[in-house]
Amino acid sequence: MYVSNKVKDLPPYLFSRFQKRKEELKAIGMDVIDLGIGAPDLPTPKFIMEKLCEEVQNPINHRYSPYDGSKEFREAVAYFYQSHYGVELDPETEVLTLIGSKEGIANLIQAAINPGDTVLIPDPGYPVYKTAVHLAGGNSAYLPLDLQNGYVPMYDQVSEQDKQDAKLMFLNYPGNPTAATVELNTFLEAITYGRQNNIAVIHDAAYDLVTFDGYKSPSILQVPNAKEVAVEFGSLSKSFNMTGWRIGYVVGNKELIKALHTYKSNIDTSQFLAIQKAAALALRSDLSDVKKHNEIFKARMERMYQGLLEAGFQVEKPRGSIFIWPKIPRGYTSAEFSEKLLEEAGVIVTPGTAFGPSGEGYIRISLSVELERIDEVIRRMKDFTSKGVSLS
């Protein structure tokens, strides 16, 4: 009687179910390798930790943060966009500090839509988009993505009604779960579509700096006049291995940022100032630590990619993110295959249907363990598929 209907109606969180089974299997002695959750295992760069320790000693940092975040952090975000993307931002009106991009995305939806409004979300895509729309009383409509089209939006498959009703549209590149990467033209098409249909475009760039083989992920704000209809979310979680620090930002359209600022100022007081100041130093760095970590993730990706091919899986080679998105054997659903792999091989992966109906037939594998453990995963995968599991 004390729980709201919108919370009651939330589906069980899939990751928690796998984690529970993981603990049960470990309790009976199984060595379980968890490739289910996208949490980098590498350490936060030392210079960032040293800056945090320094700032923690300053009593002024133990006061409330300004609601929009410290000026130091917002100016560092603007510096990063200018130096990395050539994009000019006003740190006073076009940058807002977040307690990680996840809360910012969920709160933006609360701040921007009314009950009954429609939001276009990628399918497959990050589950938080749909959950946040549900909690805001909105309606989710899928923006289809598929391998044959390089996981770019297929706008022609959005119904006329959904197009007319949509108020927001989410994009995410490098993609979670697909690891898809795009060039600037994809964002140009999105901005054009948004402008023509009066839809705000929200780009989730959580993996923007995690790229390989010379690929550089573009910012949607590099499209001329993109700030008229778009905002972009960024996070230090993946690029600087700061998941637990909970620090991120949103940049772009002033109206959306002001609405989010107003909403957040009524429910939180931004992030701990010492964390903001350490994060500011990270964004002003030469990104050499990011590049070193990318080399590690690339080595893991290459090893996993080759091992999956040898085990008979169909899989595309990623240019970014910390995920691989292989097809599963025929005759199984994604959930069945994932459960069977856990029970028989002790490997946790995420079934593709966790990310929308178009995820059926795939699993998401995280590159969040060392090479030795990846080699063990490959060995188990090969053993698993050799037991009569057909991949053809």
N, C-alpha and C positions, 0 to 999 in steps of 0.2 A: 504493500500500500504506500510505501515511501519512495518508490522508484518511478521516474517519469516513463511515459510510453516510448519516447524517443530513445531512451537508454534500453528499455526492455526489448525494443525491436532491433537493436544492434545485433548482428550475427556474432557468434563466438569468434574470438581472435585466434586465427589459425595458428599463428606462431606459438601461442601459449600451449596449445594442445600438443604440438610437436615437442616443446620443451618439457612438458610433463612426462611424455613417453620416454624422452631421452633420459631423464632422471631415473625412471623405473628400470630401463635397460642397463644403465650404469650400475644400479644397485645390485643387479644379478651378475655383474662382472663383464659386461660387454664394453668394448672400447668404441665409443660413439664419436664420429667425426662430424662436427656441426658446420655445414655449409649453407644453412638456412637463412640466417640473418645478416644483413649487409652492414656489419660493424667492422671497420678496419682494426686489425690487431697490432699495427705498428705504433710505436710510441709518438707522443707529441714531441715536436722538435725541442731540443734542449733550450734554445734561446728564448722560446715562448714560455717555457716553464720557469726559467730564471727571471723573466720579466714579471710573471705573476707573483713569484715569491717577493720580488722587490716591491711591487705595488701593494701587496697584502700588508706590508709593514707601515704603509702610510695611512694614518687614521682618517684622512679625508675620504678615502675610498670606501669606508665602511658606512657612509651616509647613503641616503636614497640617491639613486641615479635620476637624472632628468628623465621624464616620461618617454622622450624620443631617443634616449640613449646619450652617451657622452659625446660632446663635440669632437673629441679626439678620435673616437671610433668612426663617427659619421664622415669626418674628413678623410680618414684612412680608406674608407670604402670609395669615396669619390676619387682619391688618388689612384687606387687600384684600377678603377674603371678607365681613368684617363691613360694610365701607363700601359695597361694590358689590352684594352679594347679601343682606345682613342675616343671614348665617350665622355662628354662633359656632364657632370651632375652637380646640382646645387645641394650641398649637404644639409641645408636648412629645410628644404621643401621636397627634395626628391630622394632622400635617404632616410630610412627608419631602422633602428636597431631592433632585433628580435631575440627572443630566448630560444634560439634554434629556428630553422625555417619551417619545421613541422607545425609549431604553434602559430607561426605567422600565416601559413596557408589556411589553417582551420579558422583562425580569427578573421582573416580577410573575407572569407565566405560569409561569416556572420555579419561583417560590417557592410558588405556590398549587396547582398540579395535579401529579398523579402520572401516569406513563406509562399510556396507555389512557383517561385521563379525557377528557371531551368539553367543548368550549368553543363556545358559540354566537357566530358572527361575522356582522356585517351583510354582505349581498350585494345591491348592490355596496358595497364597503368598502375601507378602507386595507389594502394588501397585507401590512403587517407583522404584523397580527393572525394571519393564517393561517400565515405563515412562523414566527412565534414559537411557535405551538402545535406545529407540526411539530418544531421544534428541541427542544421540551420532551417530545417523545414522546406528545403528546396527539392527539386527533381533533377536527377542525374540522367543525362542522355549521352550515349556512347559516341565517341568520335573514333571510327574504326581505323586500326593500323594493322598492316600485315607484312610478312616477309617479302612477298612479291613486289610490293611498292616501297620497300626499304623502311618500313615503319614510319612513313610520313603520313600526315592526316589525309584521309580520303573524304574530302568535303562533299563530293557528289553523293556519298552514301548517307549524309545527314538529311533527315526528312525536312520538308518545307516547314512543317509545324515546329519542329525542334529548333530549326534555324531562326524562325520568327520569335520563339519564346526565349531563346538563350540570352542570358545577360553576361555570362563569363565563359571563357574557354581556356582549358588548361593544356599546356604542352610541357614536355620534359625530355631534354637532351643534354648530354648523353643519357640514354633512357634507362629507367628502372621499371620493368625488369629486363627489357630486351637488349640493353647495351647499345641501342641504335644511336648513330651519330649522323649529323646533318651539316649541310653548308648553309650559308647565309640566305640563299634563295628560299629555303623552306620557311624561314622567318618572314621574308618579304611576302610570301603567299599568305602566311597567317595574319600579318598586319593588314594586308589588303582585304582579306575575308572579314576580319573583325571590323574594319572601318566601313565596309559596304553593308554589313548587317548589324551595325551598332552593338557589337559584342566586344567587351574588354578581353584582352589576351593576357593570360598569366603564364609566364614561363618559369618553371622550376629548374634551376640550374645547379642543383646540389652537387653534381659531379663535373662541373665545368672545367676544373683543372686536372682531373684524373684522365689523362689521355696518353696515347702511345703512338710510336712510329711517325713522329713529326706532325701528327694531326693536332690542330688547335681549335677547340670548340668556340664557335662565335657566340656573341651576346645578341639577344633579340633587339637590344637598344642600339645596335649598329645600323639597323634599318632606318633610313631617313624618316624623321618625324614619328618614330615608334612610340615616343613618350606620350603622344596624343591618346593612345588607346592601350598601352601595355605597361605592365610592371614585370620585374624579374626578381625572383627569390634566390639568394645565395647563402651558402653555409660554409663554415670552416670545419665542419665535422669530418668530411671525407678527405678534403684536400690537405688539411693540416693534422688529421687524426685527432680531432678534438670533440668526439661525439659526446662525451660526458660533460663537457664545458657548457653546452647549450648556448651557442652564440651564432647568430646569423643576421641577415639584413634583407630588406626589400628596397628596390630602387625603381624609379621611373615616374609614372603618371602621378601628378600632384594630388588630384582629387581622390584617387584610390588610397594613396598613402595617408592623406589627411583623415579619411574615414577610418582607416585601420588604426591610426594614432589615437583618434578620439575613442574608439572602441577599447583599445588596449589600456588607455590611461584610466579607464574605469574598472579594469580587472587585474592589472599588474603594474609593477613599477620598474620595468626593464630588468636588465641583468646586472649582477654584481660588478661594480665599477672596475675592480682589479682585473676581472676577466675581460672586460671591454678594452682596457688599455693594453693587455697582453695580446689580444686579438688584433688591435690596431697595429702593433709592431709586426705581427705576422703578415698583414696585408701590405705593409710598406717594405717588406723584405724582397730580396732578389729571387725568391721562389726556388732557390737551389735545393732546399730540403724537400719541397714538393716534387721536384724532378727526380731526386734520389729515390723517393718512395714510389714514384711512377715506374721507375726501372724495376723495382721489386715486384710490383703488381704485374708489370709486363711479363717478367720471367714466369710468374705463376700462371698468367693467362696463356702463354705459349705452351707451357707444360700441360695444363689442363686441356687446352684446345687439341693438342696433338694426341693426348691420351684418349680423349673422347672419340676422335676419329678412328684411332686404332681399335677402340671397343665397339665400333660400328655405328656410333651416333651421327646424325646429321646436325651440323652446327656451323654457324657463321663465326668468323674470327672478329672479335670486337676491336674497335679503335678507342674505346673509352669506357668508363665506369669500372666497378669492381665485380661485375657479373658476367656469366656466360649463360646462354639461353638455348639449350639443345632440345631437339625433338625427342619424344619418348617412343618406345616400341609400340607397334600397332597391337590392338587387343586390350590395351589398358587405358583407363582414364588417368589424368595427371595425378589425381589423389591416390588412386590405387597403386600406381607405379611408385610414388614417393613413399607410401606406407610400406610397400614390399621392400624397397631399397633400405629403409630404416630397419625393418624387422630382420631381414636376411643378411644385410651387408653392414649394418651399423653406420650408415651415412645419411645425414639429414640434408635434404634439399627442399625447396619450396615448390609445391605444385603450381602450375601456371594459372589455374583457375582462381588462385588467390588474388590475381590481378585483373580479373574480368573474364567474360565468357570466351573471348578470343585467345585467352591463354591456354585453353584446352589443347592438349597434345604436346605441351612443353613443360619443362621444369626450369627453375632458376637456380643457378649454382653460384655461390659467393666465393670470391678469391681471398677468403679471410683466414687462411692457415698457411703455415710455412711449406716450402717445397717438399720437404720430407713427407709431410702429411698428405700433400697433393699426390705424391707418388703412391702412397698407400690407398688413397681414394681410387686412383686409376686401377691399381691392382684389384681392388674389390669390385670395381665396376666391370672389369674384364671377366672376373670370376662369375659375377652375377649374370652377365649377358651370355656366358658360355653354358649356362644351365638351362638352355632351351628358350631363353627370352629372345623373341624375334624382333630385330630392328629393321627389317626390310619392309 
